[in-house]
Amino acid sequence: MKVSVIIPIRNEENFINKTLESIIKQNFDGDLEIIISDGLSNDGTLGIVKKFQKKYKNIKLVRNNAKIVSVGFNKALNSAVGDIIIRVDGHSTIEPNFIKNSIKILNKKNASCVGGPTKHYSNTFIGKNISIAQCSYFGAGGASFRTGVNKGKYVNTLAFGAYNRAEFLKVGAYDEELIRNQDEELNYRIVKNGGKIWIDPSIKSVYYVRNSILKLLSQYFYYGFYKVRVIQKIKSIFSFRHFAPAIFVLTLISFITIAIFQKIVWPIFFLGGIYLFVNITFSIYELVKHHAKSLVLLPIIYFIMHFSYGLGFLVGLVFFANKWRASSVMDNSF
């Protein structure tokens, strides 16, 4: 069995060492190649990668001039020789049995793609609040790979998937127009073409979250922004949770407008009161659940995630307004 692990990265000097170590130390006896697709890193990332290359001959490095994950992944995929293709991010690690269990579950379930829950981690004050928020139901909206699973089940999408190579031959690779959410769009194509995606608790990984509120705001803005384009391409909606933040932000903007021009302020307080109550309730639940007194920023983190995602979605509706009848998927063959 040949396995290709593809790592699209840019400026990951703080994490790439951990990422590569976790892949190299896998309990896996087959042929393993690691392909790093670098988006013109200008920090110390390449120096670290080259040190690993001197020690391990199965590590390849390709240049991604576009600096975009989807382009970098596809470029690496073009040179991959594995029967199984696994995507891993440069700010994450995989557990020792990740590859072994992925292959086992792929064969057992006859699935197109398998993956597992991703533990979000940070050792900083802000990062801990972000990691808890991203894995909670109020923050993640019930996404299984974020909130976790106790037993395996079929899902619509997941992170760090292990794919049968045949699936890319069948449905194509990543859509290179998508800066974010490209894995979700790919997974939809797989499901639409009769494939199955299975999430299993035995396939474990760790994702190192952003430790900056500004970076979090940008991250979720673009999640919402490109969610619009994904919906246009797949011509379907997975869940109402994708619309909830946008409805919240649109309602908030409407009430603020009414307050400014009509001098009626009670709708703002009404909406704000409901949101604050729900926000605080979930924040207290997570605080008790994790026995963490340091989660004082959780209500603010929740608001930033919801507001930035919702605002990004609304901006995306305007920006992509003329693309509702456009071709669903770009040429993404490999």
Phi, psi and chi 1 to 4 in degrees:
 res  aa     phi    psi   chi1   chi2   chi3   chi4
   1 MET       -  126.3  175.8   68.1   69.5      -
   2 LYS  -104.2  132.9  -64.7 -179.1  179.3  179.0
   3 VAL  -125.0  131.4  174.0      -      -      -
   4 SER  -112.8  121.8  -62.5      -      -      -
   5 VAL  -102.4  119.9  176.5      -      -      -
   6 ILE  -104.9  129.8  -64.4  176.7      -      -
   7 ILE  -124.3   98.1  -44.6  172.6      -      -
   8 PRO   -80.0  124.7   -3.3   20.6      -      -
   9 ILE  -139.6  164.3   60.2  169.0      -      -
  10 ARG  -160.2  122.4 -175.1  172.3 -168.3  -87.3
  11 ASN    54.0   64.8  -67.1  -20.7      -      -
  12 GLU  -119.4   36.5  -66.3  -72.6   -0.3      -
  13 GLU   -62.2  -24.9   65.3  175.3  -16.8      -
  14 ASN   -79.4  -16.9  -66.3  -33.0      -      -
  15 PHE  -128.1  -22.6  -60.1  104.7      -      -
  16 ILE   -60.4  -30.8 -168.5   61.1      -      -
  17 ASN   -60.9  -46.8 -174.8   78.6      -      -
  18 LYS   -64.8  -40.2  -66.6 -179.9 -179.8  178.4
  19 THR   -61.1  -50.3  -57.4      -      -      -
  20 LEU   -66.0  -39.7  -69.7  173.9      -      -
  21 GLU   -60.8  -40.9  -72.8  -75.7   -1.7      -
  22 SER   -66.7  -30.7   72.4      -      -      -
  23 ILE   -78.5  -42.9  -61.4  170.9      -      -
  24 ILE   -63.7  -33.1  -69.3  167.5      -      -
  25 LYS   -89.1   18.7  -66.5  179.3  179.0  178.6
  26 GLN   -67.0  142.2  -72.8  -67.7  -63.6      -
  27 ASN   -81.4   73.9  -63.8  -33.8      -      -
  28 PHE  -143.1  127.0  171.2   65.2      -      -
  29 ASP   -97.4   -4.9  -62.9  -32.7      -      -
  30 GLY   -81.4 -171.9      -      -      -      -
  31 ASP   -81.2  123.5  -66.4  -30.0      -      -
  32 LEU  -122.4  127.7  174.1   65.2      -      -
  33 GLU  -121.1  143.4   70.9  168.1   -6.2      -
  34 ILE  -116.9  120.1  -57.3  169.5      -      -
  35 ILE  -113.8  116.1  -52.6  177.1      -      -
  36 ILE   -99.7  120.2  -60.0  169.5      -      -
  37 SER  -103.9  105.0 -175.2      -      -      -
  38 ASP   -96.8  127.1  179.8   71.5      -      -
  39 GLY   -89.1   55.1      -      -      -      -
  40 LEU    60.1   51.9  -54.1 -176.3      -      -
  41 SER   -58.6  138.7  -67.7      -      -      -
  42 ASN  -120.9   20.5   53.5   21.3      -      -
  43 ASP  -110.7 -146.0   60.2   -2.6      -      -
  44 GLY   -92.8   11.9      -      -      -      -
  45 THR   -58.6  -50.9  -60.7      -      -      -
  46 LEU   -64.4  -33.9  -70.5  179.1      -      -
  47 GLY   -62.3  -40.8      -      -      -      -
  48 ILE   -67.2  -43.7  -63.1  172.1      -      -
  49 VAL   -61.0  -43.5  170.5      -      -      -
  50 LYS   -66.0  -31.1  -71.2  176.5 -179.0  178.4
  51 LYS   -65.8  -39.8  -72.9 -178.4  179.8  179.5
  52 PHE   -66.8  -38.3  -87.1   89.1      -      -
  53 GLN   -62.6  -34.6  -78.5 -174.1  -62.0      -
  54 LYS   -66.3  -30.2  -70.1  180.0  180.0  179.8
  55 LYS   -92.5  -33.7 -171.8  175.0 -179.2 -179.6
  56 TYR  -123.5  117.7  -56.8   97.8      -      -
  57 LYS   -78.7   -8.8  -57.7  -55.4  179.3 -177.0
  58 ASN   -92.4   11.0   61.5  -25.2      -      -
  59 ILE  -101.6  121.5  -61.8  178.3      -      -
  60 LYS  -110.9  152.3  -59.1  177.6 -177.8  178.5
  61 LEU  -127.7  125.5  179.0   63.7      -      -
  62 VAL  -120.1  153.2  -62.2      -      -      -
  63 ARG   -97.1  128.6 -177.3 -175.5  177.9   94.8
  64 ASN  -113.8   91.5  171.5   21.3      -      -
  65 ASN   -65.5  -23.7  -68.1  -33.1      -      -
  66 ALA   -76.5  -20.2      -      -      -      -
  67 LYS    66.1   12.2  -55.9  179.4 -175.6  178.9
  68 ILE  -106.3  137.3  -60.9  171.4      -      -
  69 VAL   -56.8  -47.1  167.8      -      -      -
  70 SER   -61.5  -41.4   52.4      -      -      -
  71 VAL   -67.7  -43.8  175.5      -      -      -
  72 GLY   -62.8  -41.7      -      -      -      -
  73 PHE   -62.4  -47.2  179.5   90.5      -      -
  74 ASN   -62.8  -38.4  -71.2   -8.9      -      -
  75 LYS   -64.7  -41.6 -169.2  167.0 -174.5  179.0
  76 ALA   -66.9  -37.9      -      -      -      -
  77 LEU   -61.4  -34.1 -175.9   60.8      -      -
  78 ASN   -61.3  -29.4  -79.8  -33.0      -      -
  79 SER  -103.6   -2.2   63.5      -      -      -
  80 ALA   -71.9  143.4      -      -      -      -
  81 VAL  -113.9   -1.0  -61.1      -      -      -
  82 GLY   -70.8  149.6      -      -      -      -
  83 ASP   -76.6  -26.5  -55.5  -59.5      -      -
  84 ILE  -117.2  131.7  -54.6  -62.4      -      -
  85 ILE  -112.9  125.8  -52.8  -65.6      -      -
  86 ILE  -122.9  129.9  -59.9  176.0      -      -
  87 ARG   -97.4  132.2  172.3 -173.2  165.1  176.6
  88 VAL  -132.7  137.1  175.8      -      -      -
  89 ASP   -85.2  156.6  -76.7   -6.1      -      -
  90 GLY   -75.3   -6.5      -      -      -      -
  91 HIS  -118.4   46.1   42.7  -82.2      -      -
  92 SER  -149.2  166.0   61.6      -      -      -
  93 THR  -135.1  154.8   58.3      -      -      -
  94 ILE  -117.0  146.7   56.8  178.1      -      -
  95 GLU   -69.2  156.5  -66.2  -63.2  -60.8      -
  96 PRO   -52.4  -31.5  -28.6   36.5      -      -
  97 ASN  -101.1   15.8  -69.6  -39.8      -      -
  98 PHE   -56.8  -53.3 -174.7   97.1      -      -
  99 ILE   -68.6  -44.7  -65.9  178.4      -      -
 100 LYS   -58.2  -47.6 -179.5  179.7  178.7 -179.6
 101 ASN   -70.4  -33.2  -70.6  -18.8      -      -
 102 SER   -62.5  -45.8  -66.3      -      -      -
 103 ILE   -64.3  -41.7  -64.8  173.7      -      -
 104 LYS   -59.4  -47.0  176.3 -177.4  176.1 -178.5
 105 ILE   -71.9  -37.2  -60.4  -59.8      -      -
 106 LEU   -56.6  -44.8  -86.3  170.5      -      -
 107 ASN   -72.5  -40.6  -67.0  -29.4      -      -
 108 LYS   -66.5  -41.9 -179.0  179.2  179.4  179.8
 109 LYS   -95.3   -4.6  -64.9  -63.1  178.1 -179.6
 110 ASN    50.4   45.3 -167.3   27.1      -      -
 111 ALA   -92.3  161.4      -      -      -      -
 112 SER   -84.4  -32.0  -53.1      -      -      -
 113 CYS  -151.8  141.0  168.5      -      -      -
 114 VAL  -133.7  157.7  -59.8      -      -      -
 115 GLY  -165.6 -171.5      -      -      -      -
 116 GLY  -146.4 -178.7      -      -      -      -
 117 PRO   -67.5  142.5   26.3  -35.0      -      -
 118 THR  -110.4  116.5  -59.4      -      -      -
 119 LYS   -76.6  126.8  177.4 -177.7  178.0 -178.7
 120 HIS   -91.7  132.9  -73.2   51.5      -      -
 121 TYR  -139.6  147.1  175.2   80.1      -      -
 122 SER  -160.5  149.8  174.7      -      -      -
 123 ASN  -108.1   12.4   58.1    3.3      -      -
 124 THR  -103.7  161.8   69.6      -      -      -
 125 PHE   -61.1  -51.7  175.4   67.8      -      -
 126 ILE   -66.8  -42.6  -66.6  177.0      -      -
 127 GLY   -60.7  -37.3      -      -      -      -
 128 LYS   -63.9  -40.7  -72.9  179.0 -179.9  177.5
 129 ASN   -64.7  -40.8  -78.3  -97.1      -      -
 130 ILE   -65.5  -43.6  -67.6  174.3      -      -
 131 SER   -62.5  -41.1   64.2      -      -      -
 132 ILE   -65.5  -43.6  -65.0  -61.9      -      -
 133 ALA   -63.1  -41.7      -      -      -      -
 134 GLN   -69.8  -20.1  -70.6 -176.0  -29.8      -
 135 CYS  -103.3    2.7  -68.6      -      -      -
 136 SER   -93.1  160.2   68.9      -      -      -
 137 TYR   -66.8  -35.7  -80.4   92.6      -      -
 138 PHE   -69.1  -31.5 -169.6   53.4      -      -
 139 GLY   -89.9  -40.7      -      -      -      -
 140 ALA   -96.5  -11.3      -      -      -      -
 141 GLY    69.2   19.3      -      -      -      -
 142 GLY    93.6    9.5      -      -      -      -
 143 ALA   -62.9  118.8      -      -      -      -
 144 SER   -62.3  -36.3  -62.7      -      -      -
 145 PHE   -72.3  -13.8   66.9   91.1      -      -
 146 ARG   -97.4  -46.2  -67.5 -175.6 -174.7  -87.0
 147 THR   -78.6  -20.6   58.8      -      -      -
 148 GLY    98.7  159.4      -      -      -      -
 149 VAL  -137.7  146.3  -69.0      -      -      -
 150 ASN   -92.0  -25.3  -65.5  -40.2      -      -
 151 LYS  -146.0  157.1   59.8 -179.4 -178.8  178.2
 152 GLY   -66.8  154.4      -      -      -      -
 153 LYS  -163.5  163.5   62.7  178.5 -179.6  178.5
 154 TYR   -82.0  139.7  -69.6  107.9      -      -
 155 VAL  -135.9  172.3  -67.1      -      -      -
 156 ASN   -85.9  -29.8  -68.8  -38.1      -      -
 157 THR  -159.7  164.0 -169.7      -      -      -
 158 LEU  -162.5  174.4   45.1   74.2      -      -
 159 ALA  -105.1  154.9      -      -      -      -
 160 PHE    53.4   53.2  -51.7  155.6      -      -
 161 GLY   -77.8  150.4      -      -      -      -
 162 ALA  -105.5  116.9      -      -      -      -
 163 TYR  -111.5  141.2  -62.6   84.7      -      -
 164 ASN   -67.7  131.0  -84.5  -50.3      -      -
 165 ARG   -55.4  -32.2 -176.2 -177.1 -177.1   86.3
 166 ALA   -58.8  -26.8      -      -      -      -
 167 GLU   -65.5  -36.5  -67.7  -56.3  -40.5      -
 168 PHE   -69.6  -34.6  -65.8  105.9      -      -
 169 LEU   -67.2  -28.6  -62.2  171.7      -      -
 170 LYS   -83.9  -46.4 -176.5 -172.0  -58.2 -178.4
 171 VAL  -112.4   -9.4  -54.1      -      -      -
 172 GLY    96.5  177.7      -      -      -      -
 173 ALA   -97.7 -157.4      -      -      -      -
 174 TYR   -66.2  145.2  -82.6  161.7      -      -
 175 ASP   -78.2  115.9 -171.5  -41.0      -      -
 176 GLU   -77.4   -3.6  -64.6 -177.0   -1.9      -
 177 GLU   -76.8  -23.7 -176.9 -173.6    3.2      -
 178 LEU   -87.8  117.0  -61.7  174.5      -      -
 179 ILE   -79.9  -33.1  -51.1  -60.5      -      -
 180 ARG  -127.1  164.8  -63.7  -75.6 -167.6  -83.3
 181 ASN    63.4   18.7  -55.8  -23.8      -      -
 182 GLN   -68.2  -30.2   61.6  -82.3  129.4      -
 183 ASP   -71.4  -34.9   47.0   -4.7      -      -
 184 GLU   -64.5  -43.5  179.5 -176.6   33.2      -
 185 GLU   -65.4  -40.4 -170.0  -85.4  -24.0      -
 186 LEU   -62.2  -45.8  168.1   65.4      -      -
 187 ASN   -63.0  -34.5  -68.8  -24.6      -      -
 188 TYR   -64.1  -42.8  175.8   83.8      -      -
 189 ARG   -60.3  -37.8  -89.8 -175.5  -81.6  137.6
 190 ILE   -63.8  -48.0  -70.4  174.7      -      -
 191 VAL   -64.3  -41.8  173.5      -      -      -
 192 LYS   -61.7  -31.2 -176.3  178.9  179.9 -180.0
 193 ASN   -92.5   19.2  -78.3  -87.0      -      -
 194 GLY    92.4    3.0      -      -      -      -
 195 GLY   -79.6  167.0      -      -      -      -
 196 LYS  -128.5  140.1  -65.0 -179.3  178.6  179.4
 197 ILE  -118.2  124.7  -60.6  173.8      -      -
 198 TRP  -119.1  130.1  179.1  -88.9      -      -
 199 ILE  -104.6  134.6 -171.7  169.6      -      -
 200 ASP  -135.6  135.0 -162.1  -86.4      -      -
 201 PRO   -66.0  -13.7   22.4  -33.1      -      -
 202 SER   -80.5  -10.7   68.8      -      -      -
 203 ILE  -102.8   98.9  -54.5  171.8      -      -
 204 LYS  -114.2  145.0  -59.4  176.9 -178.6  179.1
 205 SER  -147.9  166.8   60.3      -      -      -
 206 VAL  -126.0  131.8  177.5      -      -      -
 207 TYR  -113.0  125.7  170.9   81.1      -      -
 208 TYR   -89.6  112.3  -64.9   90.1      -      -
 209 VAL   -75.8  166.0  -55.0      -      -      -
 210 ARG   -68.9  142.0  -71.3  160.5  173.0   76.8
 211 ASN  -105.0   17.5  -64.8  -42.8      -      -
 212 SER  -127.7  133.5  162.8      -      -      -
 213 ILE   -65.9  -37.6  -71.8  179.9      -      -
 214 LEU   -64.9  -40.6  -73.1  178.2      -      -
 215 LYS   -67.3  -36.1  -70.7 -178.5  178.8  179.1
 216 LEU   -64.1  -43.5  177.7   71.5      -      -
 217 LEU   -59.9  -45.6 -168.3  153.5      -      -
 218 SER   -64.3  -42.3  175.2      -      -      -
 219 GLN   -57.8  -49.4  177.3 -174.1   19.4      -
 220 TYR   -77.9  -27.3  -85.4   78.4      -      -
 221 PHE   -60.0  -46.8  176.3   87.9      -      -
 222 TYR   -75.6  -25.9  -75.7  107.4      -      -
 223 TYR   -59.1  -48.7  -81.6  162.6      -      -
 224 GLY   -67.1  -40.9      -      -      -      -
 225 PHE   -59.0  -50.2 -177.3   80.2      -      -
 226 TYR   -83.1  -11.1  -78.9  100.7      -      -
 227 LYS   -62.3  -35.8  178.1   66.1   70.0  175.2
 228 VAL   -59.4  -45.9  174.6      -      -      -
 229 ARG   -66.3  -35.9 -165.9   68.7 -173.2  107.8
 230 VAL   -63.4  -44.5  170.2      -      -      -
 231 ILE   -61.3  -39.8  -68.8  173.4      -      -
 232 GLN   -63.5  -39.0  -70.7  176.1  -31.8      -
 233 LYS   -73.6  -44.5  -73.2  173.6  176.4  -70.9
 234 ILE   -85.6  -14.1   67.9  178.4      -      -
 235 LYS    53.5   42.0  -56.6 -175.3 -173.6  -53.8
 236 SER  -159.6  165.2  180.0      -      -      -
 237 ILE  -127.3  125.2  -58.6  167.7      -      -
 238 PHE   -73.6  -44.0  -80.6  156.7      -      -
 239 SER  -156.3  151.2  172.2      -      -      -
 240 PHE   -64.4  -23.1  173.1   75.8      -      -
 241 ARG   -60.7  -22.6   63.4 -176.1  170.8   87.0
 242 HIS   -70.4  -23.1  -62.9  147.6      -      -
 243 PHE   -96.8  -24.1  -72.5   94.3      -      -
 244 ALA   -54.1  -48.2      -      -      -      -
 245 PRO   -61.0  -39.6  -23.8   35.8      -      -
 246 ALA   -65.6  -40.2      -      -      -      -
 247 ILE   -63.8  -41.2  -66.5  173.3      -      -
 248 PHE   -61.2  -48.0  167.9   68.7      -      -
 249 VAL   -66.9  -42.2  172.9      -      -      -
 250 LEU   -62.8  -41.7 -177.2   61.5      -      -
 251 THR   -64.9  -42.1  -55.4      -      -      -
 252 LEU   -62.1  -44.6 -178.9   60.5      -      -
 253 ILE   -63.1  -40.4  -67.0  174.0      -      -
 254 SER   -63.1  -44.2  -60.5      -      -      -
 255 PHE   -67.8  -35.6  -73.4  171.1      -      -
 256 ILE   -65.7  -40.3  -68.6  175.3      -      -
 257 THR   -62.7  -42.2  -57.5      -      -      -
 258 ILE   -62.7  -40.7  -68.4  173.9      -      -
 259 ALA   -64.2  -38.0      -      -      -      -
 260 ILE   -71.9  -45.3  -66.9  174.1      -      -
 261 PHE   -95.6  -27.5  -68.1  100.2      -      -
 262 GLN  -108.5   -4.8  -59.6  -65.4  -32.1      -
 263 LYS    60.0   29.4  -51.0  -58.9 -179.9 -177.2
 264 ILE  -108.8  111.7  -58.4  174.6      -      -
 265 VAL  -106.8  -13.9  -61.4      -      -      -
 266 TRP   -61.5  -32.3   69.1  -98.2      -      -
 267 PRO   -60.8  -33.7  -26.1   37.3      -      -
 268 ILE   -64.7  -45.8  -63.6  178.7      -      -
 269 PHE   -67.3  -34.5  -70.8  103.1      -      -
 270 PHE   -65.1  -51.1  178.9   74.3      -      -
 271 LEU   -64.0  -45.0  176.1   64.5      -      -
 272 GLY   -62.1  -38.1      -      -      -      -
 273 GLY   -65.5  -43.5      -      -      -      -
 274 ILE   -63.6  -47.0  -66.7  176.2      -      -
 275 TYR   -64.1  -43.3  178.3   81.3      -      -
 276 LEU   -62.0  -40.5 -175.3   61.9      -      -
 277 PHE   -62.7  -48.0  173.1   77.4      -      -
 278 VAL   -65.0  -43.5  176.1      -      -      -
 279 ASN   -59.1  -50.8 -171.4  -33.2      -      -
 280 ILE   -64.1  -38.8  -65.4  -62.1      -      -
 281 THR   -60.7  -48.6  -60.7      -      -      -
 282 PHE   -66.8  -34.6  -84.9   96.2      -      -
 283 SER   -65.1  -42.6  -63.4      -      -      -
 284 ILE   -65.3  -39.9  -67.3  174.2      -      -
 285 TYR   -58.4  -46.8  170.4   78.3      -      -
 286 GLU   -67.2  -36.0  -66.1  -62.1  -27.1      -
 287 LEU   -63.0  -44.9 -171.1  150.0      -      -
 288 VAL   -68.2  -42.1  173.2      -      -      -
 289 LYS   -60.6  -40.6  177.6 -178.7  176.9 -179.4
 290 HIS  -101.0    1.9  -65.2  -81.9      -      -
 291 HIS    50.4   41.4  -52.2  -72.8      -      -
 292 ALA  -116.4  108.0      -      -      -      -
 293 LYS   -74.8  -12.6  -63.2  179.9  179.8  179.0
 294 SER   -83.8    2.9   61.4      -      -      -
 295 LEU   -87.2   37.0  -60.3 -178.1      -      -
 296 VAL   -70.8  -21.0  -65.7      -      -      -
 297 LEU   -87.2   -3.5  -70.0 -179.9      -      -
 298 LEU   -56.3  -45.2 -155.3   51.4      -      -
 299 PRO   -59.7  -37.9  -24.8   35.7      -      -
 300 ILE   -68.7  -42.1  -62.0  173.8      -      -
 301 ILE   -62.5  -43.6  -61.4  -61.2      -      -
 302 TYR   -57.3  -47.8  -83.3  138.6      -      -
 303 PHE   -62.1  -43.2  177.2   76.3      -      -
 304 ILE   -61.2  -44.5  -70.2  173.0      -      -
 305 MET   -61.6  -47.8  -69.8  168.2   60.3      -
 306 HIS   -68.8  -45.0  -64.4  152.4      -      -
 307 PHE   -68.7  -45.9 -176.3   83.5      -      -
 308 SER   -67.1  -39.7   57.4      -      -      -
 309 TYR   -63.3  -48.0 -174.7  102.2      -      -
 310 GLY   -62.9  -42.2      -      -      -      -
 311 LEU   -64.8  -42.3 -178.2   62.5      -      -
 312 GLY   -60.3  -40.3      -      -      -      -
 313 PHE   -62.8  -45.3 -167.2   97.0      -      -
 314 LEU   -64.4  -41.9  -65.5  176.5      -      -
 315 VAL   -64.3  -38.2  173.6      -      -      -
 316 GLY   -62.9  -38.1      -      -      -      -
 317 LEU   -59.6  -37.9  -74.3  174.4      -      -
 318 VAL   -75.7  -46.3  175.6      -      -      -
 319 PHE   -64.4  -39.0 -172.1   85.0      -      -
 320 PHE  -101.9   21.8  -62.5  119.5      -      -
 321 ALA   -59.8  -30.1      -      -      -      -
 322 ASN   -92.7   12.1   64.1  -21.7      -      -
 323 LYS  -114.1   12.9  -67.4 -168.3  174.3 -175.7
 324 TRP   -68.4  -25.5  -73.2   99.8      -      -
 325 ARG  -105.3    6.2  -65.9 -176.5  179.3 -179.6
 326 ALA   -72.1  166.0      -      -      -      -
 327 SER   -54.5  137.7  176.3      -      -      -
 328 SER   -65.9  -38.6   60.3      -      -      -
 329 VAL  -136.1  137.3 -178.4      -      -      -
 330 MET   -73.3  168.9  -66.3  178.4   62.6      -
 331 ASP   -67.7  110.8 -179.9   12.3      -      -
 332 ASN  -128.3   32.2   49.4   20.6      -      -
 333 SER   -69.7  162.9   58.0      -      -      -
 334 PHE  -141.2      -   73.8  102.5      -      -
